[in-house]
């Protein structure tokens, strides 16, 4: 087995980073809705900005992934972790 090239590593890492960001976006949206429901509109708006920034970052990372030819073949590993602050 040959050592992985930088591109091969990125073909694994980039999809993980996008998925990770998407998970955080969902969490930010949830908390924005929570604080909005408590009348904290300015805080909710700040969290909405974070969601939008993460979406922009996702688009850039997806562009980088396309630039290197997409994810590695057979890379179906999904890494999930959840942050619970109930």
DAPEWO-V443419 format. One record per residue. N is the residue number from 1. RES is the residue in three letters. PHI is phi in degrees with one decimal (999 if undefined). PSI is psi in degrees with one decimal (999 if undefined). OMEGA is omega as a letter, one per 30 degrees, with the letter a starting at -180 (none if undefined). Layout:
n=<N:N>
res=<RES:RES>
phi=<PHI:PHI>
psi=<PSI:PSI>
omega=<OMEGA:OMEGA>
//
This chain:
n=<1:2:3:4:5:6:7:8:9:10:11:12:13:14:15:16:17:18:19:20:21:22:23:24:25:26:27:28:29:30:31:32:33:34:35:36:37:38:39:40:41:42:43:44:45:46:47:48:49:50:51:52:53:54:55:56:57:58:59:60:61:62:63:64:65:66:67:68:69:70:71:72:73:74:75:76:77:78:79:80:81:82:83:84:85:86>
res=<UNK:UNK:UNK:UNK:UNK:UNK:UNK:UNK:UNK:UNK:UNK:UNK:UNK:UNK:UNK:UNK:UNK:UNK:UNK:UNK:UNK:UNK:UNK:UNK:UNK:UNK:UNK:UNK:UNK:UNK:UNK:UNK:UNK:UNK:UNK:UNK:UNK:UNK:UNK:UNK:UNK:UNK:UNK:UNK:UNK:UNK:UNK:UNK:UNK:UNK:UNK:UNK:UNK:UNK:UNK:UNK:UNK:UNK:UNK:UNK:UNK:UNK:UNK:UNK:UNK:UNK:UNK:UNK:UNK:UNK:UNK:UNK:UNK:UNK:UNK:UNK:UNK:UNK:UNK:UNK:UNK:UNK:UNK:UNK:UNK:UNK>
phi=<999:-88.7:-63.6:-71.5:-77.9:-59.4:-62.7:-61.0:-64.4:-66.5:-65.7:-91.7:-70.9:-58.6:-60.0:-63.8:-63.3:-62.9:-61.0:-60.4:-61.9:-61.9:-64.3:-68.4:-57.1:-61.8:-65.4:-61.5:-61.0:-60.0:-71.3:-61.7:-63.7:-60.6:-71.8:-62.7:-64.9:-97.1:81.2:-97.4:-61.9:-66.0:-67.6:-59.9:-64.0:-65.0:-64.4:-60.9:-63.2:-62.8:-59.9:-63.1:-65.4:-65.6:-62.1:-64.2:-63.4:-56.9:-61.3:-66.4:-64.3:-65.8:-64.9:-62.2:-63.0:-63.4:-61.3:-99.8:94.1:88.7:-67.6:-62.6:-65.0:79.0:-87.2:-112.5:-68.2:-117.5:-108.2:-119.0:-143.7:-125.5:-106.8:-115.8:-131.0:-78.2>
psi=<131.7:151.3:145.6:141.1:168.3:-42.2:-44.1:-39.1:-43.4:-30.5:-21.8:-43.5:-43.6:-47.0:-36.9:-43.9:-41.0:-47.7:-42.3:-46.5:-42.3:-37.1:-41.2:-37.8:-45.7:-40.3:-42.6:-42.5:-42.6:-47.3:-32.5:-43.5:-39.7:-51.5:-30.6:-41.0:-20.6:11.1:13.4:64.6:-39.2:-38.3:-42.3:-40.1:-37.5:-43.7:-36.4:-37.4:-39.5:-41.5:-46.7:-39.9:-39.9:-38.1:-41.2:-40.9:-42.3:-44.7:-40.6:-43.9:-38.1:-36.0:-42.2:-41.2:-42.5:-37.7:-31.2:11.1:14.7:-179.5:160.5:147.2:133.6:7.2:91.1:8.7:129.6:128.3:118.8:137.3:148.8:145.2:120.1:121.9:51.0:999>
omega=<a:l:a:l:l:l:l:l:l:l:l:a:a:l:l:a:l:l:l:l:a:l:l:l:a:l:l:l:l:a:l:l:l:a:l:l:l:l:a:a:a:l:l:l:l:l:l:l:l:l:a:l:l:l:l:l:l:a:l:l:l:l:l:l:l:a:a:l:l:a:l:l:l:l:a:a:l:l:l:l:a:l:a:a:a:none>
//
